[in-house]
Amino acid sequence: MPCPRRRIRRRPKRPSASCSSRISPKKNHADTVALAAKLLKYGRDTKEDSASRYVLFREARDLAIRAGDWGLAFTVIDELADQFETGDNRLVVKLQMLERANRQGSTAAAMKAVPDLALQLAGEAVDIDDFAFAAKAVKLARAVAVRLNQPSYDRHFQQWEAELAELETEIDPLKPLLGKIGQLPEGSVDCFNLGIFFGMFKGDWERALPLLAKGNDPRIRNLAKSDLLKPKTSADQILLGDRWWGEGQTKTGIPRRRVIQRAAYWYATALSSLEGLNKTKLEKRLAEVEPEMLWPVEFRVRVGIDGHDTLTGAAGKLTWNHLEAGGPSMAQINSILPWNPQRDREIKLAGKTKLFPVGIDFSRSRITQIAGRNEVRLTKTRDSFTLDFNDPQPGPDTYEVIVRVR
């Protein structure tokens, strides 16, 4: 939808479309954020009038920026990009906003969330193979963390910088092939090389496995074909995990970590249906590797939504927040953990229900939506992620979402 250019009339009982430019400089931070959130809601609820919706989103964005609520500003920028042909690259717009805030010397309180948000942008840029942009985002995150004296980020920055440098080196000779993936012949070295890059360097096995299954290396080709068959029994899942584990022992650096991650994925899939000695042996193997090796983690939730709810995941707990209208139905987590969020707002994750390894970096999360009539939105920081389910239509609908942490 193109950006509307005509002016609109004010509607009764709705904040003025020019409120961000006329708001009192004495208005406190909480009121400004609340007004931005209200304009965002009005924009989402305004279905017929595209001009009104555009102006409401624009004003909500400007108020969120004025208040230094960068997460809210990100949400509004996404709304504008999703619904209107602005011609802007949403990642560029977000990074420029954060860079401008840093240059202008915004307060420490306002900048506290910037390292996490910048790393979130880096992750999104990696998803689309824009490693130069990702490096700029990590550079900003590091600069802000240094300014705020937050040394706890150092390990994350070192890992990001090392990985981005290697990814840029690996993808450079492959760039001419990226636009020809669908045309590559079976059994070609190009399929193999691209599959190795997507799987063993990026950890993007959804893109990697079909290419590896068409590649010219017989061992890897057969392994990829077995993976694409998605074994159903725990015995076959462990066997596939063992094959990836053995492959990982032949690798070093990023490829070793990514291949061990794939083995861990199949081990974790099998673990839910194991008991006794077999389960103990598998848990012992997983305990042998450092936490980073256990990524990517897959978190799946299936739930009925009749209104507006959020689900926040962190290393030790899951938290449900019901915002409006009818409540959620019984939720199913990873097909093994039932949860009644109307009765238990929070559940602890420990022992058999420990879903996330210690030290996991949720800023590397990405979402895949399987079911649900409206889009589920994902926001993330280093320490947690939040799923926003907003279903204003009459009656409930079933939503199913997967969050993968690279």
C-alpha positions in Angstrom: 0.0 0.0 0.0 1.5 3.4 -1.0 2.0 6.0 1.7 -1.1 8.2 1.8 -0.6 11.9 1.1 -4.0 13.5 1.7 -4.8 15.2 5.0 -7.3 13.7 7.3 -10.0 15.2 9.5 -9.8 14.5 13.2 -12.1 12.0 14.6 -14.0 12.6 17.8 -12.5 11.0 21.0 -9.2 10.3 19.3 -5.9 12.1 20.0 -5.0 14.7 17.5 -2.9 13.5 14.5 -0.5 16.3 15.2 -0.2 15.6 18.9 3.5 14.7 18.8 4.5 18.1 17.5 2.3 20.0 20.0 2.9 17.9 23.1 4.0 19.9 26.1 7.8 19.6 26.8 6.8 19.2 30.5 4.8 16.1 29.8 6.4 13.2 31.7 8.0 10.2 30.2 5.3 7.7 31.2 2.5 9.9 29.7 4.4 10.2 26.5 4.9 6.5 26.2 1.3 5.8 27.1 0.1 8.2 24.4 2.4 6.6 21.8 1.0 3.2 22.8 -2.6 4.5 22.5 -1.9 5.9 19.0 -0.4 2.6 18.0 -3.5 0.8 19.2 -5.8 3.3 17.4 -3.8 2.8 14.2 -4.1 -1.0 14.4 -7.9 -0.7 15.1 -8.5 1.7 12.2 -9.1 -0.8 9.3 -10.9 1.3 6.6 -9.1 4.6 6.5 -5.5 4.1 5.4 -4.6 7.8 5.7 -5.7 7.9 9.3 -3.8 4.8 10.1 -0.6 6.1 8.5 -0.7 9.3 10.4 -1.5 7.6 13.7 1.5 5.2 13.3 3.8 8.1 12.3 2.8 10.1 15.4 3.2 7.0 17.6 6.7 6.5 16.2 7.7 10.1 16.8 6.4 10.1 20.4 8.1 6.8 21.2 11.4 8.2 19.9 10.9 11.4 21.9 10.3 9.3 25.0 13.4 7.1 24.3 11.3 4.0 24.2 13.2 2.4 21.4 11.4 -1.0 21.6 8.0 0.7 21.1 9.5 2.7 18.2 10.7 -0.5 16.6 7.2 -1.9 16.8 5.7 1.1 15.1 8.4 1.2 12.4 7.5 -2.5 11.7 3.8 -1.5 11.4 4.6 1.2 8.9 6.8 -1.0 6.9 4.3 -3.9 6.9 1.3 -1.8 5.9 2.7 1.0 3.7 5.2 1.2 0.8 7.4 3.8 2.4 10.5 2.8 0.4 12.5 2.7 3.7 14.6 -0.3 4.8 13.2 -1.0 8.3 16.6 -2.2 9.6 18.4 1.0 8.4 15.7 3.2 9.9 16.0 1.5 13.2 19.8 1.6 13.3 19.9 5.2 12.3 17.5 6.0 15.1 19.7 4.3 17.7 22.9 5.9 16.3 21.3 9.3 16.4 20.3 8.7 20.1 23.8 7.8 20.9 25.3 10.8 19.2 22.9 13.2 20.9 23.9 11.9 24.3 20.6 10.4 25.4 20.4 9.5 29.1 21.8 6.3 30.5 18.3 5.2 31.3 17.1 5.7 27.8 20.2 4.0 26.3 20.1 0.9 28.6 18.1 -1.2 26.1 20.2 -0.1 23.0 22.9 -2.9 23.1 20.2 -5.6 23.1 18.2 -3.9 20.4 21.3 -3.3 18.2 22.2 -7.0 18.6 18.6 -7.8 17.6 19.2 -5.8 14.4 22.5 -7.7 13.8 20.6 -11.0 14.1 18.0 -9.9 11.6 20.7 -8.7 9.2 22.5 -12.1 9.4 19.2 -13.8 8.5 19.3 -11.9 5.2 23.0 -12.4 4.7 23.8 -8.7 5.2 26.9 -9.1 7.4 28.3 -5.6 6.8 25.1 -4.2 8.3 25.3 -6.7 11.2 28.8 -5.5 11.9 27.7 -1.9 12.1 24.9 -2.9 14.5 27.4 -4.8 16.7 29.8 -1.8 16.7 27.0 0.4 18.0 26.0 -2.1 20.6 29.6 -2.3 21.8 30.0 1.5 21.9 26.9 2.0 24.0 27.8 -0.8 26.4 31.3 0.8 26.9 29.6 4.2 27.5 27.3 2.6 30.0 30.0 0.5 31.6 28.4 -2.8 30.9 31.3 -5.4 30.7 28.9 -8.3 30.9 28.4 -7.9 27.1 32.0 -8.4 26.2 31.8 -12.1 25.5 28.8 -11.6 23.3 30.6 -8.9 21.3 33.7 -11.0 20.8 31.6 -14.0 19.6 29.6 -11.7 17.3 32.6 -10.0 15.8 34.5 -13.3 15.2 31.5 -14.9 13.6 30.7 -12.0 11.4 34.3 -11.7 10.1 34.3 -15.4 9.2 30.8 -15.3 7.7 31.8 -12.4 5.5 34.9 -14.3 4.3 33.0 -17.5 3.6 30.1 -15.9 1.7 32.3 -13.6 -0.6 33.0 -16.3 -3.2 29.5 -17.6 -3.0 27.7 -14.3 -3.7 27.3 -14.9 -7.5 25.4 -18.1 -6.6 22.9 -16.6 -4.2 20.5 -15.6 -7.0 20.7 -18.9 -8.8 20.0 -21.4 -6.0 16.9 -22.8 -7.7 18.9 -23.4 -11.0 21.8 -25.3 -9.5 22.0 -28.9 -10.8 21.9 -32.0 -8.6 25.2 -33.3 -7.6 27.0 -30.0 -8.0 29.8 -28.6 -5.9 28.0 -25.3 -5.8 25.0 -27.0 -3.9 27.5 -28.5 -1.5 29.4 -25.2 -0.9 26.2 -23.2 -0.4 24.8 -25.9 1.9 27.9 -25.9 4.0 27.8 -22.1 4.3 24.1 -22.0 5.3 24.3 -25.0 7.7 27.8 -25.2 9.1 28.5 -21.4 9.3 25.0 -19.8 9.7 23.2 -22.6 11.4 20.3 -22.1 9.0 19.5 -25.8 8.4 16.2 -25.1 6.7 18.1 -23.6 3.8 21.1 -25.9 4.1 19.6 -29.4 4.1 18.0 -29.3 0.7 21.2 -28.0 -0.8 23.4 -30.5 1.0 21.0 -33.3 -0.2 21.8 -32.2 -3.8 25.5 -31.7 -3.2 28.4 -33.7 -4.5 29.7 -35.2 -1.2 28.1 -38.6 -0.7 28.4 -38.8 3.1 27.0 -35.3 3.7 24.3 -35.9 1.0 23.1 -39.0 2.7 23.1 -37.4 6.1 21.1 -34.4 4.9 18.6 -36.7 3.2 18.1 -38.6 6.4 17.6 -35.4 8.3 15.0 -34.2 5.7 13.0 -37.4 6.4 12.4 -36.1 10.0 12.6 -39.5 11.9 9.7 -40.1 14.2 11.0 -42.7 16.7 13.4 -41.9 19.5 15.8 -44.6 18.3 16.0 -43.1 14.8 16.3 -39.6 16.2 19.2 -40.6 18.4 20.9 -42.4 15.5 20.6 -39.3 13.4 22.0 -37.2 16.3 24.9 -39.6 16.6 25.7 -39.2 12.9 25.8 -35.5 13.2 27.8 -35.7 16.4 30.4 -37.9 14.7 30.5 -35.3 11.8 31.1 -32.6 14.4 34.2 -34.3 15.7 35.8 -33.8 12.4 35.2 -30.0 12.4 36.7 -27.0 14.2 35.5 -23.5 15.0 32.1 -22.4 13.8 31.4 -25.5 11.7 32.0 -27.8 14.7 29.6 -25.7 16.9 26.9 -25.7 14.2 27.1 -29.4 13.5 27.0 -30.3 17.3 24.0 -28.0 17.5 22.3 -30.1 14.9 23.1 -33.3 16.8 21.8 -31.6 20.0 18.6 -30.7 18.2 17.8 -34.4 17.5 19.0 -35.5 20.9 16.6 -33.0 22.5 13.8 -34.2 20.3 14.3 -37.8 21.3 14.8 -37.0 25.0 11.1 -36.2 25.6 10.1 -39.8 25.0 13.0 -41.6 26.7 13.2 -43.1 30.1 15.7 -44.9 32.3 19.3 -45.7 31.2 18.9 -44.4 27.6 17.7 -41.1 28.9 20.5 -40.8 31.4 23.1 -41.6 28.7 21.7 -39.0 26.4 21.6 -36.3 29.2 25.2 -37.1 30.1 26.3 -36.5 26.5 24.5 -33.2 26.3 26.1 -32.2 29.6 29.5 -32.7 28.2 29.3 -29.7 25.8 29.5 -26.0 26.7 26.2 -24.1 26.7 26.8 -22.4 23.3 27.0 -25.8 21.7 23.4 -26.5 22.6 22.0 -23.7 20.5 19.9 -23.5 18.4 17.1 -24.1 20.9 13.6 -24.7 19.6 10.6 -23.4 21.7 7.2 -24.3 20.4 3.8 -23.1 21.9 0.3 -24.0 20.8 -2.6 -22.1 22.5 -6.1 -20.8 21.9 -6.2 -16.9 22.0 -9.3 -14.8 22.4 -8.1 -11.3 23.0 -4.6 -9.9 23.6 -1.9 -11.8 25.5 1.8 -11.9 25.8 4.2 -14.8 26.7 7.7 -14.0 27.9 10.4 -16.7 28.0 13.6 -16.5 30.0 16.2 -19.0 31.1 14.4 -20.0 34.3 10.7 -19.3 33.7 7.8 -18.6 31.4 5.4 -15.8 32.2 1.9 -15.2 30.7 0.3 -11.7 30.7 -3.4 -11.4 29.8 -4.1 -7.9 28.6 -7.7 -7.7 27.4 -10.8 -9.6 26.2 -11.3 -13.4 26.7 -8.5 -15.4 28.3 -6.3 -18.1 26.7 -7.0 -21.8 26.6 -4.7 -24.5 27.9 -1.2 -24.1 26.3 1.1 -26.9 25.1 4.8 -26.2 25.3 7.2 -28.3 23.1 4.5 -31.0 23.1 5.6 -32.1 26.6 4.7 -29.3 29.0 1.0 -28.5 29.5 0.3 -25.0 30.9 -2.9 -23.4 32.1 -2.0 -19.7 31.9 -5.4 -18.6 33.4 -4.5 -20.5 36.6 -0.7 -20.2 36.6 0.6 -16.9 35.3 4.2 -18.1 35.7 5.9 -21.5 35.5 9.4 -22.4 36.6 11.8 -24.2 34.2 14.0 -26.6 36.0 14.8 -30.3 35.9 12.7 -32.1 33.3 11.2 -28.8 32.2 14.4 -26.9 31.7 14.0 -25.7 28.2 16.9 -23.3 27.8 20.6 -23.8 28.5 22.5 -21.5 30.9 23.9 -18.5 29.2 21.6 -18.6 26.2 21.4 -15.3 24.2 17.8 -14.7 23.3 18.7 -11.7 21.1 19.5 -14.4 18.5 15.9 -15.6 18.4 13.7 -15.8 15.3 10.1 -16.7 14.9 8.2 -19.1 12.6 4.4 -19.0 12.8 2.5 -22.2 12.0 -1.1 -21.3 12.8 -3.2 -18.3 13.8 -5.2 -15.7 11.9 -3.2 -12.7 13.0 0.6 -12.2 13.1 2.3 -13.0 16.3 5.1 -10.5 17.0 8.4 -11.3 18.6 10.5 -8.9 20.7 13.8 -10.0 22.2 16.7 -9.0 24.4 19.8 -10.9 25.5 18.0 -12.3 28.5 14.4 -13.0 27.3 11.9 -13.0 24.4 8.3 -12.0 24.3 5.5 -13.3 22.0 2.6 -10.8 21.5 -0.7 -12.5 20.5 -3.3 -9.9 19.5 -6.6 -11.4 18.3 -9.4 -8.8 18.4 -11.8 -10.7 16.2 -14.8 -12.4 17.8 -14.2 -15.9 19.2 -10.9 -17.7 19.8 -8.4 -19.0 17.3 -5.6 -21.5 17.7 -2.1 -20.2 17.4 1.1 -22.2 17.0 4.5 -20.6 17.0 8.1 -21.8 17.0 10.9 -19.6 18.4 14.4 -20.7 17.4 17.5 -19.4 19.1 20.6 -19.7 17.0 
